[in-house]
């Protein structure tokens, strides 16, 4: 078993969703390493005055959390937005810690999530080619369930990194614009190796149509040819498909995953496979074809039709 000298702090970002936050914290409290872990919570402020009530309800709950080695709450007086909250919060923690585990307020973790994240952080800490540990994992077929895989793209649903890999310059939009203007092939290759949605998401961020810290993080690590590690069995389930979600668009997730119900607390990272950059088993999740076929399958169930109807209405009246 991998010996962990010091557990990484947990960095939890919250906003105005009390129910989802309660579920996220409850699952985290059930983690085997919860009582030995320090929890740092960043509570974002309201966008408008009439949003303060929900924020207050969430903060009342946050101030009474127990079950961890320590709980530290940072309350923002203004609304930073998710992207700036994550960039600022992770930067703050990495000033005094060598690594950090990051969660948002709509992620249910398995009891062995913290074991996996801390062991992976320890195992790969000297490997400069790895930039992120992922808790969530889209299912890759034809792989043993106790193995792991590497790809250039990471996921923002429960992740971890080290101080040596975190650079605020990665999120500088002007730097990204300059690189794109000087390299004509960078965006086509970004789509080829990261996913069909990659350059669109990046350009939407650069044009201030969306505000994604994540795609800027992926882009710069892609340029440096770094990899991200995934467990075949996911340690995270996303429950954030609600109207209160920061990035809610009425959309439907077409990601497939298998949740880890094994409760194993020891992981053999020698069983790690490097996926080909263009491995369709991974990149299919970001393709329009996959998303379209997923919606077709949903027509066979009443619940699926209801979700499709909601998605269509949301996009029409957005």
C-alpha positions in Angstrom: 0.0 0.0 0.0 1.2 3.5 -0.8 2.3 5.4 2.3 0.9 8.9 2.5 3.0 11.3 4.5 0.3 14.0 4.6 -3.2 14.1 3.4 -4.1 16.7 0.8 -6.6 19.4 1.9 -10.0 19.3 0.4 -11.2 22.4 -1.4 -15.0 22.7 -1.7 -16.6 25.4 -3.8 -20.2 26.3 -3.0 -22.8 28.8 -4.1 -26.6 28.8 -3.5 -27.7 25.2 -3.8 -28.5 23.9 -0.3 -29.8 20.5 -1.1 -26.9 19.6 -3.5 -24.3 21.0 -1.0 -25.8 18.9 1.8 -25.6 15.8 -0.3 -22.0 16.6 -1.4 -20.9 17.1 2.2 -22.8 14.0 3.5 -21.1 11.8 1.0 -17.7 13.4 1.8 -18.3 12.8 5.5 -18.7 9.0 4.7 -15.2 8.9 3.2 -12.8 6.6 5.1 -10.2 9.5 5.4 -12.7 12.3 6.2 -11.8 12.6 9.9 -8.1 12.8 9.0 -8.6 15.5 6.3 -8.8 19.3 6.5 -11.7 20.8 4.7 -11.6 24.3 3.2 -14.8 25.7 1.9 -15.1 28.7 -0.4 -18.6 30.2 -0.4 -19.3 32.6 -3.3 -21.4 35.7 -2.9 -24.8 36.5 -4.5 -25.1 37.9 -8.0 -28.0 40.0 -7.0 -29.5 41.2 -3.8 -32.5 38.9 -3.8 -30.1 35.9 -4.0 -28.6 36.5 -0.6 -31.2 34.4 1.2 -30.2 31.2 -0.5 -26.5 32.1 0.2 -27.3 32.6 3.9 -29.1 29.2 4.1 -26.1 27.5 2.6 -23.6 29.3 4.9 -25.7 28.5 8.0 -25.3 24.8 7.0 -21.6 25.2 6.2 -20.9 26.7 9.6 -22.2 23.6 11.4 -20.2 21.0 9.4 -18.3 18.4 11.4 -16.6 15.0 10.7 -13.3 16.4 9.4 -10.0 17.1 11.1 -10.7 20.8 10.6 -13.2 22.9 8.7 -12.3 26.4 7.4 -14.9 28.6 5.7 -14.1 31.5 3.4 -17.1 33.7 2.6 -16.9 36.1 -0.4 -18.8 39.3 0.0 -19.2 39.6 -3.8 -20.0 37.2 -6.5 -16.8 36.0 -8.2 -18.3 33.4 -10.4 -17.3 29.7 -10.4 -14.2 30.2 -12.6 -12.6 33.0 -10.6 -13.6 31.3 -7.3 -11.8 28.1 -8.3 -8.7 29.9 -9.6 -8.4 32.1 -6.5 -9.3 29.4 -4.0 -6.9 26.8 -5.4 -4.1 29.4 -5.7 -4.7 30.4 -2.0 -4.4 26.8 -0.7 -1.4 26.0 -2.8 0.5 28.8 -1.1 0.7 26.7 2.0 0.1 23.1 0.7 1.9 20.9 -1.8 -1.3 19.5 -3.3 -5.1 20.0 -3.2 -8.2 18.0 -3.9 -11.0 20.0 -5.5 -14.8 19.5 -5.4 -17.8 21.5 -6.4 -21.2 21.5 -4.6 -22.9 18.9 -6.8 -20.6 15.9 -6.6 -21.3 12.7 -4.7 -18.1 10.9 -3.8 -17.6 7.2 -3.0 -16.3 6.3 0.5 -12.8 5.5 -1.0 -12.6 8.8 -3.1 -10.1 10.4 -0.7 -8.0 7.2 -0.5 -7.7 7.1 -4.3 -7.0 10.8 -4.7 -4.3 10.9 -1.9 -2.6 7.7 -3.1 -2.5 8.9 -6.7 -1.1 12.3 -5.5 1.7 10.5 -3.6 2.4 8.0 -6.4 2.7 10.5 -9.2 4.1 13.5 -7.3 7.6 13.2 -8.9 6.2 12.6 -12.4 6.2 15.9 -14.3 4.2 14.5 -17.1 1.0 14.1 -15.0 -0.9 17.3 -14.2 -4.2 16.1 -12.8 -5.8 13.2 -10.8 -9.4 12.6 -11.7 -12.1 11.3 -9.4 -14.8 11.1 -12.1 -14.2 8.8 -15.0 -16.1 8.3 -18.3 -16.3 4.5 -18.9 -13.7 3.1 -21.2 -14.7 -0.3 -22.6 -12.5 -3.3 -22.7 -10.4 -2.4 -19.7 -10.1 -4.2 -16.4 -12.0 -2.5 -13.6 -9.0 -2.3 -11.3 -6.8 -0.4 -13.8 -6.3 3.2 -14.7 -5.7 5.2 -17.9 -4.0 8.4 -19.0 -5.2 11.0 -21.4 -4.4 14.7 -22.2 -7.9 15.8 -21.3 -9.0 15.9 -17.6 -12.5 16.3 -16.0 -13.6 19.1 -13.6 -15.8 16.7 -11.5 -13.6 16.0 -8.5 -9.9 16.4 -9.3 -6.5 17.1 -7.6 -3.2 18.6 -8.6 0.1 19.8 -7.1 1.6 23.2 -6.4 4.3 22.6 -9.1 1.6 22.2 -11.7 -0.6 25.2 -10.8 0.2 28.4 -12.7 -2.2 31.3 -12.7 -0.7 32.4 -16.1 -2.5 29.4 -17.6 -5.8 31.3 -17.2 -4.6 34.5 -18.8 -6.9 34.9 -21.9 -4.5 37.3 -23.6 -1.7 34.7 -23.5 -4.0 32.1 -25.0 -5.1 34.5 -27.8 -1.4 35.2 -28.6 -0.6 31.5 -28.9 -3.6 30.8 -31.1 -2.7 33.8 -33.4 0.9 32.5 -33.8 0.0 28.8 -34.4 -2.6 28.2 -37.1 -2.9 24.5 -36.4 -3.3 24.6 -32.7 -7.2 24.7 -32.6 -7.7 21.9 -35.2 -5.2 19.8 -33.3 -6.9 20.7 -30.0 -10.2 19.3 -31.3 -8.4 16.2 -32.8 -6.7 15.2 -29.6 -8.9 16.7 -26.8 -12.4 16.4 -28.3 -14.8 18.0 -30.8 -16.1 20.5 -28.3 -12.6 21.7 -27.2 -11.9 24.7 -29.5 -15.5 25.9 -29.4 -15.5 26.0 -25.6 -12.1 27.7 -25.6 -13.2 30.4 -28.1 -16.4 31.0 -26.2 -14.4 31.6 -23.1 -12.0 34.0 -24.9 -15.0 35.8 -26.3 -16.6 36.1 -22.8 -19.6 34.1 -23.9 -18.9 31.5 -21.1 -16.3 31.7 -18.3 -14.6 28.3 -18.1 -11.4 28.0 -16.0 -11.4 24.3 -17.0 -10.8 24.6 -20.8 -8.0 27.1 -20.2 -6.4 24.6 -17.7 -6.7 21.7 -20.3 -5.4 23.9 -23.2 -2.2 24.9 -21.5 -1.4 21.4 -20.2 -2.2 20.0 -23.6 0.4 22.4 -25.1 2.9 21.0 -22.6 2.0 17.4 -23.6 1.0 16.5 -20.0 -1.4 13.7 -19.1 -4.3 13.2 -16.6 -5.0 10.0 -14.8 -8.4 8.3 -14.5 -9.7 5.3 -12.6 -11.8 2.9 -14.8 -14.3 2.8 -11.9 -15.5 6.4 -11.2 -15.2 7.7 -7.6 -17.6 10.6 -8.3 -21.2 11.0 -9.5 -22.5 14.4 -10.7 -25.9 15.5 -9.4 -25.7 19.1 -10.7 -28.4 19.0 -13.5 -30.6 21.6 -11.8 -31.7 25.1 -12.8 -29.6 26.6 -10.0 -26.4 25.1 -11.5 -23.8 27.8 -12.5 -23.5 26.3 -16.0 -27.0 24.9 -16.4 -28.3 25.1 -19.9 -31.0 22.5 -19.8 -28.6 20.2 -21.5 -28.4 16.4 -21.0 -25.2 14.7 -20.0 -24.2 11.9 -22.4 -21.3 10.7 -20.2 -21.4 7.0 -19.2 -19.6 5.8 -16.1 -19.6 3.0 -13.6 -19.4 4.0 -10.0 -16.9 2.3 -7.7 -18.9 0.4 -5.0 -16.0 -1.9 -4.0 -14.8 0.2 -1.0 -11.2 -0.8 -1.9 -8.7 1.5 -0.2 -5.5 0.3 -1.9 -4.7 1.0 -5.5 -2.0 -0.4 -7.8 -1.0 2.4 -10.1 1.4 0.1 -12.0 -1.7 -1.0 -13.8 -1.9 2.2 -15.8 -2.5 2.4 -19.5 -1.7 5.4 -21.7 -4.5 5.8 -24.1 -3.8 6.8 -27.7 -4.3 10.5 -28.2 -7.2 9.8 -30.6 -8.7 6.8 -28.8 -12.3 6.9 -29.8 -13.5 5.1 -26.6 -12.6 8.3 -24.7 -13.0 11.1 -27.3 -16.5 9.8 -28.4 -18.0 11.4 -25.3 -17.3 14.9 -26.7 -18.6 14.2 -30.2 -21.9 15.5 -31.7 -22.6 12.0 -33.0 -22.4 10.4 -29.6 -24.6 13.1 -28.0 -27.2 12.8 -30.8 -27.4 8.9 -30.5 -27.7 9.3 -26.7 -30.7 11.5 -27.1 -32.3 9.0 -29.6 -32.0 6.3 -27.0 -33.7 8.5 -24.5 -36.9 8.5 -26.6 -37.6 4.9 -25.5 -38.4 6.0 -21.9 -40.9 8.4 -20.4 -38.2 10.0 -18.2 -36.0 10.5 -21.2 -38.7 12.2 -23.3 -39.3 14.5 -20.3 -35.6 15.5 -20.1 -35.5 16.1 -23.9 -38.5 18.3 -23.7 -37.0 20.4 -20.9 -33.7 20.7 -22.9 -35.6 21.9 -26.0 -37.7 24.4 -24.0 -34.6 25.8 -22.2 -32.7 26.4 -25.5 -35.7 28.0 -27.2 -36.4 30.5 -24.4 -32.9 31.0 -23.2 
